[in-house]
Amino acid sequence: MNDIFTAHGFEAYLVGGAVRDSLLKKKAMDWDIATNATPQQVMEIFHKVIPTGIAHGTVTVHFLGHQIETTTYRTDIGYSDGRHPDHVAYAATIEEDLSRRDFTMNAIAVNLTNGALVDPFDGQTDIQNGLIRSVRDPVERFSEDGLRPIRALRFASQLGFKIEQHTFEAISDFRVKNRTAGISMERFRDEFIKILQTAKPSAGLRLMEQTGILHLFIPEFSPCRGCTQGDVRGFHDFDVLDHCLYACDGAPAENLIVRLSALFHDIGKPSVKKSTHLDNKELFTFYNHETVSAELTEKILVRLKFPNSTVSAVTHLVQNHMFHYEPAWTDAAVRRFLVRVKQECLDDLFDLRIADVYGMHNAPVRLHDSEVCRNLCELKDRIAKVTEEAAVLSVKDLAVNGKDLMEAGIPAGKKMGFILHGLLEAVLDDPAQNTKETLIQIAAALYGQLQSEG
């Protein structure tokens, strides 16, 4: 590709994340080129070019199976909307172009002709020291684009870097926070997801809390800080917020649904917390917190513009995370559990249960040493047995339907719906009752009872 640029008399530099990742000995994923060729000139010298951001000097070149974002050297003038430059002026040199970038580690270029590095802000040293530093004045740089402070936190979480002191302090500057508060929910959500997918999301989320970013976008977490839940029973070492952060760490990194569920599963606890005393010892209870947490979770995820499928899946897991299987469960209890919990969500629910235990003490849950894990394994075996037996788990699995009940003299309506669910309860207790004759008899008895009650 560089040969094509040079053959037409233009310069080309590899810039941005690909350079940073290469210096970190990591596999580069995105390839960005800076050049002194204008977008129109790039479109003339390559066969397939998409004008993805031509107003800002950017086009996407399709080359040998790759999509390469190519931007003309530029300087940005004014950011009145907190995202886009008011005016883009083409620059003469790569050094001028690098001066507009966010962090020193991202302001390094590689000359594609000779491999020479251009590093006007000593980003290589910051990379070696694991430091995120703003290019020039951080307040000014962050005020240009309100997403940049969140990107700094995300990079710190992804790379395990520290944020240089002045850069970190600027994130909490009122001018910067006002700008950050104005970004779209979608832009915040995308960075938030990237933090959740890091090896240890609690690190980035705690930075969000320290800088006030978390309160800007998810204020529902604020009451969780300082909400003590540990008592003499020893279930919890941390307050609700730290427990949620550590539970998120304990969820599978590749499963966003479970990570979101782990983060939000106890967010409703502060509003239902009660204190009681037994033998002069204080005990804390959080009855019905799963329902409150599910309601808050749905509200937050909708506000952050998550897809409906994600909102539904996460809310369902949060609502059902408070199950405590014991070997003493009857087969009927296992069947009722399957009725309550969607079968396609079982693996995620079990992963959430393990993440919850992880978050209690910020410690891994080892399969053979954990009673919770042993019980979950046993529950999986019992569920497999119930599934193999083709157990009745919904009204549609019953040996009778609404038409059968009408033929037996039970009219359609709300009472029939109540009766069908009563039949399901009977069969969950004793699957042998799932015969048409038996269910018609039970239905008649239930109908008679409803009629006598008026």
C-alpha positions as a Markdown table, in Angstrom:
| # | Residue | x | y | z |
|---|---|---|---|---|
| 1 | Met | 0.0 | 0.0 | 0.0 |
| 2 | Asn | 2.8 | 2.4 | 0.8 |
| 3 | Asp | 4.3 | 1.8 | -2.6 |
| 4 | Ile | 1.1 | 3.1 | -4.2 |
| 5 | Phe | 1.3 | 6.3 | -2.1 |
| 6 | Thr | 5.0 | 6.9 | -2.8 |
| 7 | Ala | 4.6 | 6.1 | -6.5 |
| 8 | His | 2.1 | 9.0 | -6.7 |
| 9 | Gly | 4.4 | 11.3 | -4.7 |
| 10 | Phe | 2.6 | 11.1 | -1.3 |
| 11 | Glu | 3.7 | 10.3 | 2.3 |
| 12 | Ala | 2.0 | 7.6 | 4.4 |
| 13 | Tyr | 2.3 | 6.9 | 8.1 |
| 14 | Leu | 0.8 | 4.2 | 10.3 |
| 15 | Val | -0.7 | 6.0 | 13.3 |
| 16 | Gly | -2.8 | 5.5 | 16.4 |
| 17 | Gly | -3.7 | 2.2 | 18.2 |
| 18 | Ala | -1.8 | 0.0 | 15.8 |
| 19 | Val | 1.5 | 1.7 | 16.6 |
| 20 | Arg | 0.8 | 1.7 | 20.3 |
| 21 | Asp | -0.2 | -2.0 | 20.3 |
| 22 | Ser | 2.9 | -2.9 | 18.3 |
| 23 | Leu | 5.2 | -1.2 | 20.8 |
| 24 | Leu | 3.4 | -3.1 | 23.5 |
| 25 | Lys | 4.1 | -6.4 | 21.6 |
| 26 | Lys | 0.4 | -6.9 | 21.1 |
| 27 | Lys | -1.5 | -7.9 | 18.0 |
| 28 | Ala | -2.7 | -4.7 | 16.2 |
| 29 | Met | -6.4 | -4.9 | 15.3 |
| 30 | Asp | -7.1 | -1.6 | 13.6 |
| 31 | Trp | -5.0 | 0.0 | 10.9 |
| 32 | Asp | -5.1 | 3.7 | 10.4 |
| 33 | Ile | -3.0 | 5.7 | 7.9 |
| 34 | Ala | -2.2 | 9.4 | 7.9 |
| 35 | Thr | -1.1 | 11.0 | 4.6 |
| 36 | Asn | -0.6 | 14.3 | 2.9 |
| 37 | Ala | -2.8 | 13.1 | 0.1 |
| 38 | Thr | -6.3 | 14.7 | 0.2 |
| 39 | Pro | -9.3 | 12.5 | 0.3 |
| 40 | Gln | -10.0 | 13.1 | -3.4 |
| 41 | Gln | -6.4 | 12.2 | -4.3 |
| 42 | Val | -6.7 | 8.9 | -2.2 |
| 43 | Met | -9.9 | 8.1 | -4.1 |
| 44 | Glu | -8.1 | 8.6 | -7.4 |
| 45 | Ile | -5.1 | 6.3 | -6.6 |
| 46 | Phe | -7.0 | 3.4 | -5.1 |
| 47 | His | -9.7 | 1.3 | -6.8 |
| 48 | Lys | -12.1 | 0.9 | -3.9 |
| 49 | Val | -12.5 | 3.8 | -1.5 |
| 50 | Ile | -15.5 | 4.6 | 0.8 |
| 51 | Pro | -16.0 | 8.3 | 1.8 |
| 52 | Thr | -16.8 | 7.4 | 5.4 |
| 53 | Gly | -15.8 | 10.7 | 6.9 |
| 54 | Ile | -14.8 | 12.8 | 4.0 |
| 55 | Ala | -15.9 | 16.1 | 5.7 |
| 56 | His | -13.1 | 15.4 | 8.3 |
| 57 | Gly | -10.6 | 14.2 | 5.8 |
| 58 | Thr | -11.2 | 10.5 | 6.2 |
| 59 | Val | -11.9 | 7.8 | 3.7 |
| 60 | Thr | -11.8 | 4.0 | 4.1 |
| 61 | Val | -9.6 | 2.2 | 1.6 |
| 62 | His | -10.4 | -1.5 | 0.8 |
| 63 | Phe | -7.0 | -3.1 | 0.1 |
| 64 | Leu | -6.1 | -6.8 | 0.0 |
| 65 | Gly | -9.1 | -7.8 | 2.2 |
| 66 | His | -8.5 | -5.0 | 4.8 |
| 67 | Gln | -10.4 | -1.9 | 5.5 |
| 68 | Ile | -7.9 | 0.9 | 6.2 |
| 69 | Glu | -9.0 | 4.2 | 7.5 |
| 70 | Thr | -7.0 | 6.9 | 5.8 |
| 71 | Thr | -7.0 | 10.5 | 7.0 |
| 72 | Thr | -5.3 | 13.5 | 5.5 |
| 73 | Tyr | -2.9 | 15.4 | 7.9 |
| 74 | Arg | -5.1 | 17.9 | 9.6 |
| 75 | Thr | -5.6 | 20.3 | 12.5 |
| 76 | Asp | -8.9 | 20.6 | 14.3 |
| 77 | Ile | -10.3 | 24.1 | 15.1 |
| 78 | Gly | -13.0 | 24.4 | 17.8 |
| 79 | Tyr | -15.2 | 21.7 | 19.3 |
| 80 | Ser | -18.4 | 23.6 | 20.1 |
| 81 | Asp | -20.5 | 20.4 | 20.1 |
| 82 | Gly | -18.1 | 18.5 | 22.3 |
| 83 | Arg | -17.4 | 15.8 | 19.7 |
| 84 | His | -16.7 | 17.1 | 16.2 |
| 85 | Pro | -14.3 | 19.9 | 15.2 |
| 86 | Asp | -16.0 | 23.0 | 14.0 |
| 87 | His | -13.5 | 23.3 | 11.2 |
| 88 | Val | -10.9 | 21.0 | 9.8 |
| 89 | Ala | -7.8 | 22.4 | 8.2 |
| 90 | Tyr | -5.3 | 20.3 | 6.3 |
| 91 | Ala | -1.8 | 20.3 | 7.9 |
| 92 | Ala | 1.5 | 20.2 | 6.2 |
| 93 | Thr | 3.3 | 17.7 | 8.3 |
| 94 | Ile | 2.7 | 14.5 | 10.3 |
| 95 | Glu | 3.9 | 16.3 | 13.5 |
| 96 | Glu | 1.1 | 18.8 | 13.2 |
| 97 | Asp | -1.4 | 16.0 | 12.7 |
| 98 | Leu | -0.1 | 14.1 | 15.8 |
| 99 | Ser | -0.5 | 17.3 | 17.9 |
| 100 | Arg | -4.3 | 17.1 | 17.7 |
| 101 | Arg | -4.5 | 13.5 | 19.2 |
| 102 | Asp | -5.7 | 12.6 | 22.6 |
| 103 | Phe | -2.9 | 10.8 | 24.5 |
| 104 | Thr | 0.9 | 10.7 | 23.9 |
| 105 | Met | 0.7 | 6.9 | 23.5 |
| 106 | Asn | -1.6 | 7.4 | 20.5 |
| 107 | Ala | 0.4 | 10.3 | 19.1 |
| 108 | Ile | 3.2 | 8.2 | 17.5 |
| 109 | Ala | 3.6 | 7.5 | 13.8 |
| 110 | Val | 5.6 | 5.0 | 11.8 |
| 111 | Asn | 6.9 | 6.1 | 8.4 |
| 112 | Leu | 5.8 | 3.3 | 6.1 |
| 113 | Thr | 8.7 | 4.0 | 3.7 |
| 114 | Asn | 11.6 | 3.5 | 6.1 |
| 115 | Gly | 10.0 | 2.4 | 9.4 |
| 116 | Ala | 11.2 | 5.5 | 11.3 |
| 117 | Leu | 9.2 | 6.5 | 14.3 |
| 118 | Val | 7.8 | 10.0 | 14.7 |
| 119 | Asp | 7.2 | 10.7 | 18.4 |
| 120 | Pro | 7.0 | 14.4 | 19.1 |
| 121 | Phe | 5.4 | 14.0 | 22.6 |
| 122 | Asp | 7.6 | 11.1 | 23.8 |
| 123 | Gly | 4.8 | 8.6 | 23.8 |
| 124 | Gln | 7.3 | 5.7 | 23.7 |
| 125 | Thr | 8.5 | 6.6 | 27.2 |
| 126 | Asp | 5.0 | 6.9 | 28.5 |
| 127 | Ile | 4.2 | 3.4 | 27.1 |
| 128 | Gln | 7.3 | 2.0 | 28.7 |
| 129 | Asn | 6.3 | 3.5 | 32.0 |
| 130 | Gly | 2.7 | 2.4 | 31.7 |
| 131 | Leu | 1.4 | 6.0 | 31.7 |
| 132 | Ile | -1.6 | 7.7 | 30.0 |
| 133 | Arg | -0.8 | 11.3 | 29.5 |
| 134 | Ser | -2.7 | 14.0 | 27.6 |
| 135 | Val | -1.2 | 15.6 | 24.5 |
| 136 | Arg | -0.6 | 19.1 | 25.8 |
| 137 | Asp | -3.1 | 20.7 | 28.3 |
| 138 | Pro | -5.5 | 17.9 | 29.5 |
| 139 | Val | -8.4 | 20.3 | 30.4 |
| 140 | Glu | -8.3 | 21.8 | 26.9 |
| 141 | Arg | -7.9 | 18.4 | 25.2 |
| 142 | Phe | -10.8 | 16.8 | 27.2 |
| 143 | Ser | -13.0 | 19.8 | 26.7 |
| 144 | Glu | -12.7 | 19.3 | 22.9 |
| 145 | Asp | -14.4 | 15.9 | 23.1 |
| 146 | Gly | -16.3 | 14.8 | 26.2 |
| 147 | Leu | -15.7 | 11.1 | 25.5 |
| 148 | Arg | -11.9 | 11.4 | 25.9 |
| 149 | Pro | -11.9 | 11.3 | 29.7 |
| 150 | Ile | -13.9 | 8.0 | 29.5 |
| 151 | Arg | -11.4 | 6.7 | 26.9 |
| 152 | Ala | -8.6 | 7.4 | 29.4 |
| 153 | Leu | -10.3 | 5.3 | 32.0 |
| 154 | Arg | -11.0 | 2.6 | 29.5 |
| 155 | Phe | -7.4 | 2.5 | 28.3 |
| 156 | Ala | -6.2 | 2.4 | 32.0 |
| 157 | Ser | -8.5 | -0.6 | 32.5 |
| 158 | Gln | -7.5 | -2.4 | 29.3 |
| 159 | Leu | -3.8 | -1.8 | 29.4 |
| 160 | Gly | -3.2 | -1.8 | 33.2 |
| 161 | Phe | -1.7 | 1.7 | 32.9 |
| 162 | Lys | -1.9 | 4.5 | 35.3 |
| 163 | Ile | -3.2 | 7.9 | 34.4 |
| 164 | Glu | -0.7 | 10.8 | 34.8 |
| 165 | Gln | -1.6 | 13.0 | 37.7 |
| 166 | His | -2.5 | 16.2 | 35.8 |
| 167 | Thr | -4.4 | 14.2 | 33.2 |
| 168 | Phe | -6.3 | 12.3 | 35.9 |
| 169 | Glu | -7.2 | 15.5 | 37.9 |
| 170 | Ala | -8.5 | 17.1 | 34.7 |
| 171 | Ile | -11.2 | 14.4 | 34.3 |
| 172 | Ser | -12.9 | 15.8 | 37.5 |
| 173 | Asp | -12.6 | 19.4 | 36.4 |
| 174 | Phe | -16.0 | 21.0 | 36.2 |
| 175 | Arg | -15.5 | 22.2 | 32.7 |
| 176 | Val | -14.6 | 18.7 | 31.6 |
| 177 | Lys | -17.4 | 17.1 | 33.5 |
| 178 | Asn | -19.9 | 19.4 | 31.9 |
| 179 | Arg | -18.6 | 18.4 | 28.5 |
| 180 | Thr | -18.6 | 14.7 | 29.3 |
| 181 | Ala | -22.2 | 14.9 | 30.7 |
| 182 | Gly | -23.3 | 16.0 | 27.2 |
| 183 | Ile | -22.1 | 13.0 | 25.2 |
| 184 | Ser | -24.6 | 10.6 | 23.8 |
| 185 | Met | -25.6 | 7.6 | 25.8 |
| 186 | Glu | -24.5 | 5.4 | 22.9 |
| 187 | Arg | -21.0 | 6.7 | 23.1 |
| 188 | Phe | -20.8 | 6.2 | 26.8 |
| 189 | Arg | -22.3 | 2.7 | 26.5 |
| 190 | Asp | -19.7 | 1.6 | 24.0 |
| 191 | Glu | -16.8 | 2.6 | 26.3 |
| 192 | Phe | -18.6 | 1.1 | 29.3 |
| 193 | Ile | -18.9 | -2.2 | 27.4 |
| 194 | Lys | -15.2 | -2.2 | 26.6 |
| 195 | Ile | -14.4 | -1.7 | 30.3 |
| 196 | Leu | -16.7 | -4.6 | 31.3 |
| 197 | Gln | -14.8 | -6.8 | 28.8 |
| 198 | Thr | -11.4 | -6.2 | 30.4 |
| 199 | Ala | -9.7 | -8.8 | 32.6 |
| 200 | Lys | -10.5 | -6.8 | 35.7 |
| 201 | Pro | -13.4 | -4.4 | 35.1 |
| 202 | Ser | -13.5 | -3.3 | 38.8 |
| 203 | Ala | -10.3 | -1.3 | 38.1 |
| 204 | Gly | -11.9 | 0.8 | 35.4 |
| 205 | Leu | -15.2 | 1.1 | 37.2 |
| 206 | Arg | -13.6 | 2.3 | 40.4 |
| 207 | Leu | -11.8 | 5.0 | 38.4 |
| 208 | Met | -15.1 | 6.0 | 37.0 |
| 209 | Glu | -16.4 | 6.3 | 40.5 |
| 210 | Gln | -13.4 | 8.3 | 41.7 |
| 211 | Thr | -13.7 | 10.8 | 38.9 |
| 212 | Gly | -17.5 | 11.2 | 39.2 |
| 213 | Ile | -18.1 | 9.7 | 35.7 |
| 214 | Leu | -20.0 | 6.8 | 37.2 |
| 215 | His | -22.4 | 9.1 | 39.0 |
| 216 | Leu | -23.0 | 11.1 | 35.8 |
| 217 | Phe | -24.3 | 8.1 | 33.9 |
| 218 | Ile | -25.3 | 5.5 | 36.5 |
| 219 | Pro | -26.3 | 7.5 | 39.7 |
| 220 | Glu | -28.2 | 4.5 | 41.0 |
| 221 | Phe | -24.9 | 3.1 | 42.2 |
| 222 | Ser | -24.2 | 6.0 | 44.5 |
| 223 | Pro | -26.3 | 4.7 | 47.5 |
| 224 | Cys | -24.4 | 1.4 | 47.2 |
| 225 | Arg | -21.2 | 3.0 | 48.4 |
| 226 | Gly | -21.0 | 2.7 | 52.1 |
| 227 | Cys | -24.1 | 0.4 | 52.3 |
| 228 | Thr | -22.7 | -2.2 | 54.7 |
| 229 | Gln | -23.9 | -5.8 | 54.3 |
| 230 | Gly | -21.4 | -7.8 | 56.3 |
| 231 | Asp | -22.6 | -9.0 | 59.7 |
| 232 | Val | -21.6 | -11.8 | 62.2 |
| 233 | Arg | -22.7 | -14.5 | 59.7 |
| 234 | Gly | -19.6 | -13.6 | 57.6 |
| 235 | Phe | -21.3 | -13.7 | 54.1 |
| 236 | His | -19.8 | -10.4 | 52.9 |
| 237 | Asp | -16.5 | -8.6 | 53.3 |
| 238 | Phe | -17.5 | -5.5 | 51.3 |
| 239 | Asp | -20.2 | -2.9 | 51.0 |
| 240 | Val | -22.7 | -3.3 | 48.2 |
| 241 | Leu | -20.8 | -1.3 | 45.6 |
| 242 | Asp | -17.5 | -3.1 | 46.0 |
| 243 | His | -19.3 | -6.5 | 46.1 |
| 244 | Cys | -20.9 | -5.7 | 42.7 |
| 245 | Leu | -17.6 | -4.6 | 41.2 |
| 246 | Tyr | -15.8 | -7.8 | 42.4 |
| 247 | Ala | -18.7 | -9.9 | 41.3 |
| 248 | Cys | -18.3 | -8.4 | 37.8 |
| 249 | Asp | -14.6 | -9.4 | 38.0 |
| 250 | Gly | -15.7 | -13.0 | 38.8 |
| 251 | Ala | -18.0 | -13.3 | 35.7 |
| 252 | Pro | -16.8 | -14.7 | 32.4 |
| 253 | Ala | -15.0 | -12.0 | 30.5 |
| 254 | Glu | -16.4 | -13.2 | 27.2 |
| 255 | Asn | -20.0 | -13.1 | 28.4 |
| 256 | Leu | -21.3 | -9.5 | 28.5 |
| 257 | Ile | -24.8 | -10.6 | 29.6 |
| 258 | Val | -23.4 | -12.2 | 32.8 |
| 259 | Arg | -20.9 | -9.4 | 33.4 |
| 260 | Leu | -23.7 | -6.8 | 33.3 |
| 261 | Ser | -25.9 | -9.1 | 35.5 |
| 262 | Ala | -23.1 | -9.5 | 38.0 |
| 263 | Leu | -22.5 | -5.7 | 38.1 |
| 264 | Phe | -26.2 | -4.8 | 38.7 |
| 265 | His | -27.5 | -7.9 | 40.6 |
| 266 | Asp | -27.5 | -6.2 | 44.0 |
| 267 | Ile | -28.0 | -2.5 | 43.0 |
| 268 | Gly | -31.4 | -2.5 | 44.7 |
| 269 | Lys | -30.1 | -3.5 | 48.2 |
| 270 | Pro | -29.7 | 0.0 | 49.7 |
| 271 | Ser | -33.4 | 0.7 | 49.3 |
| 272 | Val | -34.6 | -2.4 | 51.1 |
| 273 | Lys | -32.0 | -2.8 | 53.8 |
| 274 | Lys | -33.2 | -3.6 | 57.3 |
| 275 | Ser | -31.4 | -4.0 | 60.5 |
| 276 | Thr | -32.5 | -6.5 | 63.1 |
| 277 | His | -30.9 | -7.9 | 66.4 |
| 278 | Leu | -30.6 | -11.4 | 67.5 |
| 279 | Asp | -28.8 | -12.3 | 70.8 |
| 280 | Asn | -27.5 | -8.7 | 70.9 |
| 281 | Lys | -25.9 | -9.1 | 67.4 |
| 282 | Glu | -26.9 | -6.9 | 64.5 |
| 283 | Leu | -28.0 | -8.6 | 61.4 |
| 284 | Phe | -28.8 | -7.0 | 58.0 |
| 285 | Thr | -31.6 | -8.2 | 55.7 |
| 286 | Phe | -32.3 | -7.2 | 52.1 |
| 287 | Tyr | -35.7 | -8.9 | 51.4 |
| 288 | Asn | -37.0 | -8.6 | 47.9 |
| 289 | His | -33.8 | -6.9 | 46.7 |
| 290 | Glu | -33.7 | -9.0 | 43.6 |
| 291 | Thr | -37.0 | -7.5 | 42.3 |
| 292 | Val | -35.9 | -3.9 | 43.1 |
| 293 | Ser | -32.5 | -4.6 | 41.5 |
| 294 | Ala | -34.2 | -6.0 | 38.3 |
| 295 | Glu | -36.4 | -2.9 | 38.1 |
| 296 | Leu | -33.4 | -0.6 | 38.4 |
| 297 | Thr | -31.3 | -2.7 | 36.0 |
| 298 | Glu | -34.0 | -2.4 | 33.3 |
| 299 | Lys | -34.3 | 1.3 | 33.8 |
| 300 | Ile | -30.5 | 1.8 | 33.5 |
| 301 | Leu | -30.0 | -0.5 | 30.5 |
| 302 | Val | -32.8 | 1.2 | 28.6 |
| 303 | Arg | -31.3 | 4.6 | 29.4 |
| 304 | Leu | -27.9 | 3.4 | 28.1 |
| 305 | Lys | -29.6 | 2.3 | 24.9 |
| 306 | Phe | -28.7 | -1.4 | 25.2 |
| 307 | Pro | -30.6 | -3.7 | 22.8 |
| 308 | Asn | -34.0 | -5.0 | 24.0 |
| 309 | Ser | -32.7 | -8.5 | 23.9 |
| 310 | Thr | -29.8 | -7.6 | 26.3 |
| 311 | Val | -32.2 | -5.7 | 28.6 |
| 312 | Ser | -34.5 | -8.7 | 28.8 |
| 313 | Ala | -31.7 | -11.3 | 29.4 |
| 314 | Val | -29.9 | -9.3 | 32.1 |
| 315 | Thr | -33.1 | -8.3 | 33.9 |
| 316 | His | -34.2 | -11.9 | 33.9 |
| 317 | Leu | -30.9 | -13.1 | 35.5 |
| 318 | Val | -30.9 | -10.3 | 38.1 |
| 319 | Gln | -34.5 | -11.1 | 39.0 |
| 320 | Asn | -33.7 | -14.8 | 39.5 |
| 321 | His | -30.2 | -14.7 | 41.0 |
| 322 | Met | -31.4 | -15.4 | 44.6 |
| 323 | Phe | -31.8 | -19.2 | 44.4 |
| 324 | His | -30.0 | -21.5 | 46.8 |
| 325 | Tyr | -30.2 | -25.1 | 45.8 |
| 326 | Glu | -29.7 | -27.8 | 48.4 |
| 327 | Pro | -29.7 | -31.5 | 47.9 |
| 328 | Ala | -32.9 | -31.6 | 49.9 |
| 329 | Trp | -34.9 | -30.1 | 47.0 |
| 330 | Thr | -37.6 | -32.4 | 45.9 |
| 331 | Asp | -38.1 | -33.2 | 42.2 |
| 332 | Ala | -41.1 | -30.9 | 42.2 |
| 333 | Ala | -38.9 | -28.1 | 43.5 |
| 334 | Val | -36.5 | -28.7 | 40.6 |
| 335 | Arg | -39.4 | -28.6 | 38.1 |
| 336 | Arg | -40.7 | -25.4 | 39.6 |
| 337 | Phe | -37.3 | -23.9 | 39.3 |
| 338 | Leu | -37.3 | -24.7 | 35.6 |
| 339 | Val | -40.7 | -23.1 | 35.2 |
| 340 | Arg | -39.5 | -19.9 | 36.8 |
| 341 | Val | -36.1 | -19.7 | 35.0 |
| 342 | Lys | -35.8 | -19.8 | 31.2 |
| 343 | Gln | -33.9 | -23.0 | 30.3 |
| 344 | Glu | -31.8 | -21.1 | 27.7 |
| 345 | Cys | -30.6 | -18.9 | 30.6 |
| 346 | Leu | -29.5 | -21.6 | 33.0 |
| 347 | Asp | -25.8 | -21.6 | 32.2 |
| 348 | Asp | -25.7 | -17.8 | 32.5 |
| 349 | Leu | -27.6 | -18.0 | 35.8 |
| 350 | Phe | -25.1 | -20.5 | 37.2 |
| 351 | Asp | -22.2 | -18.3 | 36.1 |
| 352 | Leu | -23.9 | -15.4 | 37.8 |
| 353 | Arg | -24.3 | -17.4 | 41.0 |
| 354 | Ile | -20.5 | -18.2 | 41.0 |
| 355 | Ala | -19.7 | -14.5 | 40.3 |
| 356 | Asp | -21.9 | -13.5 | 43.2 |
| 357 | Val | -19.9 | -15.8 | 45.5 |
| 358 | Tyr | -16.6 | -14.5 | 44.1 |
| 359 | Gly | -17.8 | -11.0 | 44.9 |
| 360 | Met | -18.5 | -11.8 | 48.6 |
| 361 | His | -14.8 | -12.1 | 49.4 |
| 362 | Asn | -13.0 | -11.0 | 46.2 |
| 363 | Ala | -11.7 | -14.5 | 45.8 |
| 364 | Pro | -11.9 | -17.2 | 43.1 |
| 365 | Val | -14.5 | -19.9 | 43.6 |
| 366 | Arg | -12.8 | -23.3 | 43.2 |
| 367 | Leu | -15.0 | -26.1 | 41.9 |
| 368 | His | -14.1 | -28.9 | 44.3 |
| 369 | Asp | -13.7 | -26.8 | 47.4 |
| 370 | Ser | -16.9 | -24.8 | 47.1 |
| 371 | Glu | -20.2 | -26.1 | 48.4 |
| 372 | Val | -22.0 | -23.7 | 46.0 |
| 373 | Cys | -20.2 | -25.2 | 43.0 |
| 374 | Arg | -20.9 | -28.8 | 44.1 |
| 375 | Asn | -24.5 | -28.0 | 44.6 |
| 376 | Leu | -24.7 | -26.3 | 41.2 |
| 377 | Cys | -23.2 | -29.4 | 39.6 |
| 378 | Glu | -25.8 | -31.6 | 41.3 |
| 379 | Leu | -28.6 | -29.3 | 40.2 |
| 380 | Lys | -27.4 | -29.5 | 36.6 |
| 381 | Asp | -27.5 | -33.3 | 36.8 |
| 382 | Arg | -31.0 | -33.2 | 38.3 |
| 383 | Ile | -32.2 | -30.7 | 35.6 |
| 384 | Ala | -30.8 | -33.0 | 32.9 |
| 385 | Lys | -32.7 | -35.9 | 34.4 |
| 386 | Val | -36.0 | -33.9 | 34.5 |
| 387 | Thr | -35.4 | -32.7 | 30.9 |
| 388 | Glu | -34.7 | -36.3 | 29.8 |
| 389 | Glu | -38.0 | -37.4 | 31.4 |
| 390 | Ala | -39.8 | -34.7 | 29.2 |
| 391 | Ala | -41.4 | -33.3 | 32.3 |
| 392 | Val | -44.4 | -30.9 | 32.0 |
| 393 | Leu | -43.0 | -27.4 | 32.5 |
| 394 | Ser | -45.7 | -25.2 | 30.9 |
| 395 | Val | -49.5 | -25.1 | 30.3 |
| 396 | Lys | -49.0 | -26.2 | 26.7 |
| 397 | Asp | -47.4 | -29.5 | 27.9 |
| 398 | Leu | -50.5 | -30.5 | 29.8 |
| 399 | Ala | -52.6 | -33.5 | 28.5 |
| 400 | Val | -55.6 | -31.1 | 28.2 |
| 401 | Asn | -56.2 | -27.7 | 26.7 |
| 402 | Gly | -58.8 | -25.0 | 26.7 |
| 403 | Lys | -61.0 | -26.8 | 24.2 |
| 404 | Asp | -61.0 | -29.9 | 26.4 |
| 405 | Leu | -62.1 | -27.9 | 29.4 |
| 406 | Met | -64.9 | -26.2 | 27.4 |
| 407 | Glu | -66.2 | -29.6 | 26.4 |
| 408 | Ala | -66.2 | -30.5 | 30.1 |
| 409 | Gly | -68.4 | -27.5 | 30.8 |
| 410 | Ile | -65.9 | -24.9 | 31.9 |
| 411 | Pro | -66.4 | -21.6 | 30.0 |
| 412 | Ala | -63.5 | -19.7 | 28.4 |
| 413 | Gly | -62.3 | -16.7 | 30.4 |
| 414 | Lys | -60.1 | -15.7 | 33.3 |
| 415 | Lys | -61.3 | -18.6 | 35.4 |
| 416 | Met | -60.2 | -21.1 | 32.7 |
| 417 | Gly | -56.7 | -19.5 | 32.8 |
| 418 | Phe | -56.6 | -19.8 | 36.5 |
| 419 | Ile | -57.7 | -23.5 | 36.3 |
| 420 | Leu | -55.0 | -24.3 | 33.6 |
| 421 | His | -52.3 | -22.9 | 35.9 |
| 422 | Gly | -53.8 | -24.9 | 38.8 |
| 423 | Leu | -53.5 | -28.0 | 36.7 |
| 424 | Leu | -49.9 | -27.2 | 35.9 |
| 425 | Glu | -49.2 | -26.9 | 39.7 |
| 426 | Ala | -50.8 | -30.2 | 40.2 |
| 427 | Val | -48.6 | -31.9 | 37.5 |
| 428 | Leu | -45.5 | -30.2 | 38.8 |
| 429 | Asp | -46.1 | -31.9 | 42.1 |
| 430 | Asp | -46.9 | -35.2 | 40.6 |
| 431 | Pro | -46.2 | -35.8 | 36.9 |
| 432 | Ala | -48.3 | -39.0 | 37.0 |
| 433 | Gln | -51.4 | -36.8 | 37.1 |
| 434 | Asn | -50.8 | -35.6 | 33.6 |
| 435 | Thr | -53.6 | -37.6 | 32.0 |
| 436 | Lys | -56.7 | -36.2 | 30.4 |
| 437 | Glu | -59.1 | -38.1 | 32.7 |
| 438 | Thr | -57.3 | -37.0 | 35.9 |
| 439 | Leu | -56.9 | -33.4 | 34.8 |
| 440 | Ile | -60.5 | -33.0 | 33.8 |
| 441 | Gln | -61.5 | -34.2 | 37.3 |
| 442 | Ile | -59.1 | -31.7 | 39.0 |
| 443 | Ala | -60.4 | -29.0 | 36.7 |
| 444 | Ala | -64.0 | -29.7 | 37.6 |
| 445 | Ala | -63.1 | -29.5 | 41.3 |
| 446 | Leu | -61.3 | -26.2 | 40.8 |
| 447 | Tyr | -64.2 | -24.7 | 38.8 |
| 448 | Gly | -66.6 | -25.7 | 41.5 |
| 449 | Gln | -64.5 | -24.1 | 44.1 |
| 450 | Leu | -64.3 | -20.8 | 42.1 |
| 451 | Gln | -68.0 | -20.8 | 41.5 |
| 452 | Ser | -68.7 | -21.2 | 45.3 |
| 453 | Glu | -66.3 | -18.3 | 46.0 |
| 454 | Gly | -68.2 | -16.1 | 43.6 |
